[in-house]
Amino acid sequence: MYLESVNSPSDLKKLTIGELGIYAEEVREYIVRVTEKRGGHLASNLGAVELTIAMHYVFDCPRDKFIFDVGHQTYTHKIITGRRDAFTSLRTDGGISGFENMAESEYDAFTTGHSSTSLSVGLGFARARDLSGGSYNVVAVIGDGAFTGGMTYEALNDIGASGTRMIMILNDNAMSITRNVGAISSYFGKLRLSRRYKVLKTKFKRGINGIPLVGGVLVRATERLKKAVKKQVMTVRMFEQLGIKYYGAFDGHNIGELVYILNQAKTFGGPVILHVVTRKGSGLYEAEHDPVKYHGVTGEKENILKFSDVAAEKLVALGEKDDRIVCVSAAMLPSTGLSPFRERFPDRCYDVGIAEQHAVAMCAGLAAAGYKPYFAVYSTFLQRGFDQLVHDVGINALPVRFLIDRAGAAGADGVTHQGLFDLSYMTAIPGMCVMAPRCGKDLAKMIEWSADHRGPLAIRYPKGYAESADDEPADIEYGRWEVLSRSDNGVYVLAVGPNMIELARETDCTLVSARFVKPLDTEFLRGVCGSGNMIITLEENIVRGGFGESVLDELNLLGAECHTVNLGFEDRFCDCRSVNAAFEENGLTSSRLNGIVAAFVASKKNM
């Protein structure tokens, strides 16, 4: 009824508050229809429909700047801002991003994809406005899950001290991907109680005031009780102690209430935070009752073994034999496969929330105290803990084990989630051992072998399925590669990980699984680096600083005379929405590889 008539925020402003409620339900149904086909972050978007509508109704975007933390809850924002029809191309190559993206629309003020960033970015916009004498509003939306990230508090400290005009909206649904954990989650629970307390207080006061003769006495008596209860329920006003005005908690699905408080917030002359309580998955029964499952819908095949499933099974087996095995997650227990370990060993599995820096440093402490920590984390999120990787784990040479999931091309999540840098940043750390399995069986062997490794170690694997070859992977020998097939044409393909190995399967070459990316198999390289040979490296990582460049450095030290070609991702950010498209765009194809091999073999014949 209204969905087709709203093509911009100005169209939205023509609707009445009552009509906005109808429009919200139409948007919600549309999001469900599209994500059923395209996949995407469903529950978080359903919970933010009314809030986003109210923001566009009150503010003047793109003049006013909206910064969404993570950015995976911006589907309603995209639909309102002229991308309704394009929304059917969600998360596809040539289509719209599943996150806020500056390259896509003037309405997207900033490209986002990771948590706990919106307040810092928002303050940057606010200070730029003040410096230039502007008057636009800056609205930063941040989820309660992001408050487990330390960057949020760095920003709050600066925002409060700055006194600049900025509106922060705390979208409180008690969830990140899984249910939030820790003291901050408990604090927000008390703040949510404060809204109930205020409503009950008003109703109670009106009731007893109406009692003849004793009503006034009862009111005064209850005031004393009220102060005691308020002290317990409201606790310390954390935000106001930082110099930030706090209002809330408000119903995040009541558009009329949201419009009113947002209009009030516009008039405030300093930093203000509005606490809005929402339901993740609102409007879809299944998503409301299982927001973890419906956080992201993918359309992936069920009952197929993934690398994370292999990791889960092996970690539980190791945990049965060694009570020093502990596991750590940064708010992603199910996604990284740690849920079975948590169920079996609840006292040895720690979900620290969205706090990768803390997770890495905590693992360093566990290792220093004699335990064997495994931190299962997506490649793109481990980037956030690089300083701790160097300073806390690397310098101290501590045996922390990193299970780097989603390494390589990310597919539909696009540019912010590509795992194309971990080989570069992990191999840059002195003493770090970096491994890459070729299949599920290989991963299981690596995890078991890693339990007794005495230094820092990382095992990286892609999002895909852990299809295992019929053959049994060779036993792990430190720093040694595995030859999978042989040819006498002098071409050696060194492939990192299952996708690159699969790419080279039909190529006439000696195919090697470079299961150790660091240290390199120097003995193997010494034996094949003669003048009549060619070495080709294949990696699902940017070439700069990656496996191929490490091989080139080693060959140079060996005085090699062989031909070399490094294939991997180019030195630029990749925003492809499918893995195959990412490979095509970067020349990681069997046709290109076969062409290189054929040209080399032909040149040898002509010599």
N, C-alpha and C positions, 0 to 999 in steps of 0.2 A: 504493500500500500504506500509506504513512505520510502522504502529502500531505493527505489528507482528514481525518486525525485531529488535525492540529496547527492549532489555531485561536488560539493565544496562546503567548507564551514559556513559560508554565507547562506547557503540553502538551509543548513541545519538551524540557523538562528531564526528562520521564519516559522518554525514549529512552536507549538505551545508546550508547556511542561508535560501535559497529558499525552500529547502526540509523541514526545520524546520517548516515553515509556513504550509505546507501540513500536516505534522505530528501533528501540533497543532489542526487543524480541525478534524483530525481523533480521537485524544484524547478527544476532546470536545464532539463529537458524541458518543463515548464510555461511557463517564461519564453520558450523558443523558440517554442512554439505560439502564445502570445498576441502576441508581437512580430511574428510572421509576418503576423498579421491587423491589428494596431493600429499597427505601427511602434514605434520606441523605441530606446533605447541598449542594444544587445544585447551587444557584446563586453565592455564594462566590467562589466556585471552578471554575465555568465557567469564572469568572473574573480574575483568577490567572493563567490560562493555559500558556500564553506566558511568563509571568514573571518566572514561575517555570522552564520552558524549558530553558530559557536563563541562569538561575542560574546554572543548571546542565551542560550546555554547557561550561560555563566559569570556574566554580570551580570544585574541585576534592572531591566530597562527596563520602564516609563518612570521609575521612581525614579532609576536611574542614567541619565545623559544621554549619548546617542549623537549626535555631530555629524559628518555626512559631508561632506567637502569636495566641492564641486560638487553632490552629492546625486543624480547621475544613475546611481549604482550601488546604489540602495536598493530594487530590486525584491524581493530576497529578504527584506529587512527588512519590507517591506509585507506580503508573503505570510505571514510568521511572526506578524505583529501584527494578526491578525484581518481582513485585507483580501484574503484569498485569492480569494474569489468575486468581489469588486469589482475584482480585478485584470484581469478581462476587459474592463473599461471604461477601461483605461489610456489616458490622453492624450485623452479625449473630454470634451465638455461634460457636466457632471453626474457625470463619472467621476473616477477618482483621477489625481493628478498623476504625471508621470514623475520628479519630484524630491521630496526631503523637503519637507514643507509643514505648518507649524504649524496651519493652519486645518483640516487634514484629519484629524489624529489626535493624541491625547495622547502617542503613541509618537514623534512627530516633534518633537524638541526645538527645531528651528530651521528656518526656510524658507531653502533654499539653491538656488543655480543657477549661481554663478560660482566660479571657482577661487581657491585660496590663502586662504580665509577661515576654515577650520575651527579652526585653532590659536588665532587671536585670539578667536573666539566661545567656544571651549572654555575659554580662560583667564578670560573673563568669567564663565562659569558656575562655574568653580572658585573664583574670588574671592568670588562671591556666596554660595557654600556656606560658605566660611571665615568670612565676615562674619556669617552667620546661625547659625553653630554646627552646620551640617549635617554629614552623613557620607557622602553619596552619591558615587559614582564619576563622573568625567567622562572620556569616551572620545572622542577626536577622531581620525577616520580621514582621512588625507591621502595623495594619490597622489604618486609621484615627479615627475610632470609639474608639480605645483603648486610645486615647489621652484625653478622658474625665475621665479616671481613674488616680488617684493621684500617683499610683505606677510608672507610666510612667515618671513622672517628677522627682521623687526621683532617678530613674535610670539615666535619662538624666543629672541631676546635677552631679552625681558621674562619669558618663562616660566622660563628658566634663573636669572635674577636673583631671581625671586619665591620659588623653592624650594617652591611649592605642589604638592600632590598632584594629579597629572594624568597620564593615560595617553594617549600618542600612538601611533597605528599607522601606520607608513609602508607603504602598499600599493604595492609596487614591481613594476610590470610593464613598465618601460622604455618606456612609451607615455603620451602625453596623448591627442590625437586621432591625430596622426601620431607617428612615433618621436621620442623626446625628443632635444634637441640641447644642446650646450654643455658647459661644464666640470663642472656639477653632475651631469649624466647620467653623465659619465665617473667621477665620484667614487662614485656609487652602484654603478656597475659593479665598482669595486674592493671595495666593501663586500659585494657579492654573492659575489665570489671568496672572501671571508673565511670563509663557511660551508663552501665546498668545502675550503678550507685546513684548517679545524678537523677535518673528517671524515677527510681524508687523514692528518693528523698523528696522530690517535688510532689509526687502523689501522696506520700505519707503526711507531709506537712499540710497539704490542703485538707486531708481527711480529718486530722485531729484538731485543726483550727475550727472546724465546724461543730465540735462538741461543746454544748453550753457549759458555761462557768469554768470548767477545768481545762478547756482547750489550750488557752494561752500558757498555763503552767506546764502542761505536757510538752508544748513546743520548746520551752526553755530547758526543760529537763533533757529532752532528746538532743538539744544542741551539744550538750556535754558528751553524750554518747556518740554523736555524729563525729566530733573531733577525734575521738579515740579510734573509731572505725576508719575514718578517712586516713588517719596516719598509717594504719595497717594496709588498707586497700590501695591507696594512691602511691605509697612509698615516696622516694625522693624524685623530684622533678628534674630528671637528668638534663633535659633539653634547656630548661629555663636557667639552670645553673651555668650552662654554657653561653647564655645570652641569647637564646633562641626562644621566641614565643611559641608555646605549644597550645593547640586546640584539638580537642577530641575526647573520646573516640566517636566517630560518626558512621552512620550506615552507608557503606559503599555501594549499595544498590538502590538507594532512594535518590532519584535524580533531583527532585525538588530541594531536598536538604543539601545535596552536593552543590547545586547551583547557588544556593544562598551563602554557604560558607566560602565558596570560591570568590564570590563577589565581595564578601567582607575581607578576605585575605588580600585582595587587590589594593585595599585602602591602607594597609599596614606599611609603615615606613622602614621596617627592618626585616631581618630574617624571621620567617614563621614556618612552623611545621604543622601540617594538618594530618591527624591520625585517622585514617579511613579503614574500616573493617570490612573485608570482602570475603566471599566464599570462592575458593578455587574450583572451577568447573561449574559455576552457577548456571542453572537452567537446564543442565543435562544430568539426569539422575545418575547415570553410570560414572560420569566424571566427578560429580559432587561426592559420591561415596567411595571412589577409588582414584583420587587425584594423582597418586603416584603413577599408576598405570596410564592415565590419560594426560600426564604432563606433556608427553610427546607421542603422537601417533605416527607410525612409519609405514605401515603396510608390509612390513617384513614378514617373511615366511616364519611360521611357528615350527617348533619341534626340530629345528636344525641347530646343530652344535656350533656355538660361537666361541671365539677365543676366550671371552670372559667366562664362559661356562667351564672351559678346560681349566682356567686359572682357579676358579672356585673349587672344583673337585680336587685339584692337586693341593691347594692350600689347606683344605679340611684334612686331607690325608697327612700332610706334614704336621698340622696342628695336633693330630692324634698322637704322633710319635714324639713331639718336642714341644714342651710347654713354654719354651722361649719364643715361639713363633707368635707374632702379633700382627694384626692388620689395621690399616688406617684408611679412612675415606674422607673426602671433603664434600659432604652432602650428596654423595652419589653411590651409596651402597648397592642398590639394585643394578644400576647402569654399569658398574665396573665388576659385578659378579661377586661382591663380598657378602651378600645377604646370607648364603648358606654358612659361611664362617661365623657370622654374627649369631645365627641361630644356634650353632653348635658350641661356640665359645664366646658368649656375650661379654665376659670379663676381659677378653683379649682382643676385642674389636672396637675401635674408636671412630665415631663419626664426629669430626671436629667442626662441621658446618662449612660454609663457603670461606675457607681460610687456608689456602694452599701454602702460604708462607709459614704460617704457624705449624701446619702439618709436617712440612719438611724439617723444620727445626725441632719439633717434638720427636720425630723419628730419630734425629741425631742424638737426642738425649736418651731415648730408649736403647739405641745401639751402644752408646757410651756406657750404659749401665748393664750391658751384657745380654740384652734381648735381640731378637732378630725381626726387625720391623719390615713389613711389606706395605708400601704406599701405592694403591691402585688409583690411577688418575688419568684423565684424558691428556693427550699431548698438548693441546692448546691451553689447558689450564695450568699445567706444570710450569709453563713459561713464567707465571706469576711468582714462582718461588725460586727464580734463578739465583738471587743473592744468597739465599739460604743453601742452595745446592753447592755454591762455591765456598761460602764462608763457614758454614756449620758442618756440612757433610764432607766436602772435598778436602779442605785444609786439614781436617782432623782424620781423614782417611777412614771414615766410619762405615761399617758394613750395613748401610741402608739399601734396601732393594726396592727399586721403582718398577712397577708394572705399568708401562705406558700404553694405554689403550687409545684407540682412534688415531693411531699414528699413520700419517700419509694423507691422502685426499679425503676430505670430509663429506663430500657429496652435498646434499640439499641444504645443509646449514651454511655453506658458503664461506666467505672470506675470513670471518672472525674465528672460525672453528677448524681451519685447515691445520693438520698436524704435520707441517712440512719443515719444521725447524729443529726438531728435537735431536736429530743426528748431529746437527751443527753445534747446538749449545751444550749437549751432553758430552760429546767427544772433546770439546774445548776444555773440559775440567780435568786436570792432571789426576791420574789414578783411577778414573772412572772406567769401568768395564761396560761395554754396550753390546747387547746381543739382539738378534732378530730371528725368530723361528720361521721355518718354511711351512709348517702345518701344526695341527693341534697336538699331535704326538711329540713333535719337536719342542713345543712350548712346555708341555708337561715335563720333559726331560730337563729343560733349562731351569724351570722353577725348582725342581728337586735338587739339581746341581748347585743352584744359587744359595741354598740354605747353609752351606758350609763355606761359601766364598768369604774371604776375610777383608774385602774392601768394598767401596761403593759400587753398585751394579744397577744397570737398567736393562729391562727386556721390553722391546717395543714391538707392537703388533697392530694390524689394521682393524677396522670395524667389522670386516667381513666374517664369513663363516670359516670354521676351523676344519675344512675338509682335509682329511689325512690321506696321503698316498698309501698304496698297498704295502710298500716297503717300509721297514722300520728305520727311522733316522738313526744315524750313527751315534754312539755314546759321545758325551761332551768331553772334549779335551781342550783345555784352556788355550785360546788363541788359534785354534785350528778350524779350517773350513771343511765343508763336505762336498765332494765331487758327486754330482748327480748323474751325469752322462758324459761320454768322451767322444772326441772326434780327432782325426789326425790332420785337420786343415790348418792348425796353428792359431785358431781363434778361441780365446778364453773369455767367457762371459761371467763376470762376478756379480751376482744378483742378491740384493738385500730384501728379504721378506717374500711372502707367498705371491703377491701380485706381480712382482718383478720376475720371479721365477716362472710363473705361468706365462708371462709375456714372451719368455725366451724358450719355452718348451719345444716349439717346432723349428727352432733355428739350428742350423748345422754348426755346432760348436761344442766345446767342452764347457758344460754348464756347472757352475759352482754356486752353492749356497753359502754366501758370506755371512755365516751365522754369528761370527764375531766381527763387529764393525770397529771395535777397539778392544783389545789390541788387534792389529792386522796379522794375517798369516804370512809373515815375512818369509818363512821357509818355502811356502808355495810360490810366492812371487819371485823369489830368487831362481826357482827352477823353470819359470816360463817367460822370463823377461828378455829372451834373446832376440836378435834382429829379425828373424823370420816369423815372429809371432805378432798377434794383435790381442790387446787386453781391452775389453769393453766393460765398464761399470754401469750398473743399473740400480737406481735408488729412488724411493718414493719420498724425496726430501729435496730441498733446494740444493743445487749443485755447489753453490758457494759455501765453503766451509764443511761440506758433507763428506760422504764416504769416498766419492771419486777423487776429490782433491787430496784426501789422506793417502789414497793409493798412489797418486802422482808423486807426492812428496817422498813416499817410501821408494818408489821406482827410481827417483832421482838419486837418492842416497845409495841405491844399489848399482848405479851407473847403467841403468837399463837402456837397451837399444830398440825395444819393441815399439810398435805403433800403439797409441792409446786413444780411447774415446770415452768421455764421461757423459752419460745420459741421466737426466733427472729433471727437476723442476727449475724453470728459469728464474733469474734474479728479479722477481717482481711478485706482488701479491696475486693470488689466484682466487677468483670469485666464481669459478665454475660450480654449478649446482648438481653435477653428477660426476662420479668417479671416472667413467669412461671419457666424458668430455674433457676433464682435467688432463687425462693422459694424452688425448688427441692434441690438445692445445699446446702441450709441452713436448710433443714428439716422442712420447713413450708408447710406441706402437710396434707390433711385430713386423709390419711392412717396412718401417724405417730401419729397424734392427737388421732384418734380412738383407736390405739394400746395402747397408754398411758392410756386412759380412761378404756379400757377393762381390762388391767392388774390390775388397781387399784380396779375396781369393783370386779374382781375375788379374789383379796387378801382379800377384806372385807368379802367375803362369806366364806373364809377358816379360818377366825379368830375364 
